[in-house]
């Protein structure tokens, strides 16, 4: 008898720790999936708690309350199967778990086998790994359930479950975004499906959590490894697909691999166990339209959307109604302001221009032009009186010394004080505007331009800031919010006459590739020189990057868009006596 299985993947934006809010979202999506005739609806990894819950897992009350929420969802599963993530407890151990329920009963629980402990992940800190790879027969279809990292291993739970008869693998995820990851992830999932002659359904969370952004892009692959459906990136979506389960049987008849005995080495992954939940019943429901494979965004577009979503969720989930930033007329503040408006709307953003004696006329007019184009309110608070007062106060203390960075940075710290004062007065969040290139080199002022609660472009190299600004000028509304004059003028902190950033650092076209090699790829000095980089430049960059770890440790969190950001990805000791040369 032909078997068709209607599957729903609930790609939703969850909030870490909001057990009640997350549960409501799950229950709402269950109702919608049921109305669409789905036999099973799957939710992201740790959907009850939000991902990653981090040290909340160390709170016994949190684990207890998450289990109560899990039970509410199980009880609500009347007439539909559901797979969702939660924190399970057995005795003194806790697990990153997936509950499988139907008709108000818990059919079983899967415990994540492979716990990632690299980059932004710390799951070994909290969870014990699972020991079995269960297969659940729901509406007559054998379904293997596993979690995120589990499917990245060729010799992993997916292989064990397929060899135990699974026709469909449901993999629930909290897989964070970085540029270029979507294509690599898609290739891997297609390979798992074709290698095991099995449908693979991948459901991912969407939204921002601290410095992480989750891009969604939930997918379904058929038994041949072909992509048959994909949800949008960076948006909530309930993806519903009809699966021709008989296609798995036809494919396996022609493929002898699953008829072979597994090598002993593969059997060490975890044994399979089977749970019979419900027999096949043919259901009459409206025919679905053909499944859509929604296109992935272009490389710059996906980064821009990640910045917007990460900013929006950080601000909103933290309870702020408005943000403010210093709007100088430079590229960094102009681009940050544009992202903030796209994230929060023009009424949610305030720009503050803080001109000094060194501010050029172009910077003042550019700040006004950006504010006008975006429709944001702009306050102007000149820092001249405060700067003069500081100079008088410090005249005796600094007497007889050469004027330099200390005097210049007082201006940045005055501006930081103004921003934080307004933040404190009105309970608005300050957005810092430092980029990754300047943060790498310590070219930012502690308690000055580094002041703020969130740093939108913290992980965006300067050359990429320019590319993204030009991309945004060509896409979205309002069109072309960043004037050409901002894009074309030399970068400058304007803390002294004629100051040019690239003269004090290096040309960004030279600097950024070296930083990429050293920070993101961990290349040695010798390797970078062999790659063709100038030896003097390499040694200067390495020396300055290493020396400024203490500054970066005090910086605000910001959206992760590269494979290796400053923060959870790259955890260098501040006090560090190692030098390569």
Secondary structure, 3 states (H helix, E strand, C coil): CCCEEEEEEEECCCCCCCHHHHHHHHHHHHHHHHHCCCCEEEECCCCCCCCCCHHHHHCHHHHHHHHHHHHHHHHCCCCCEEEEEEEEEECCEEEEEEEEEECCEEEEEEECCCCCCCCCCCHHHCCCCCCEEEEEEECCEEEEEEEHHHHHCCCCHHHHHHHCCCCEEEEEECCECCCCHHHHHHHHHHHHHHHHCCEEEEEECEEEECCEEEEECCEEECCCCCEEEECCECCCEEEEEEEECHHHHHHHHCCHHHHCCCCHHHHCCCEEEEEECCCCCCCCCCCCCCCCECCCCCHHHHHHHHHHHHHHHHHHHCCCCCEEEECCCCHHHHHHHHHHHHHHCHHHEEEEECCCCCCCHHHHHHHHHHHHHHCCEEEECCCHHHHHHHHHHHHHHHCCCCCCHHHHHHHHHHHHHHHHHHHHHHCCEEEECCCHHHHHCCCCCCCCCCCCCEECCCCCCHHHHHHHHHHHHHCCCCCCCCCHHHHHCCCCCCCCCCCCHHHHCCCHHHHHHHHHHHHHCCCCHHHHHHCCCCHHHHHHHHHHHHHCHHHHHCCCCCCCCCCCCECCCECCCCCCCCCCC
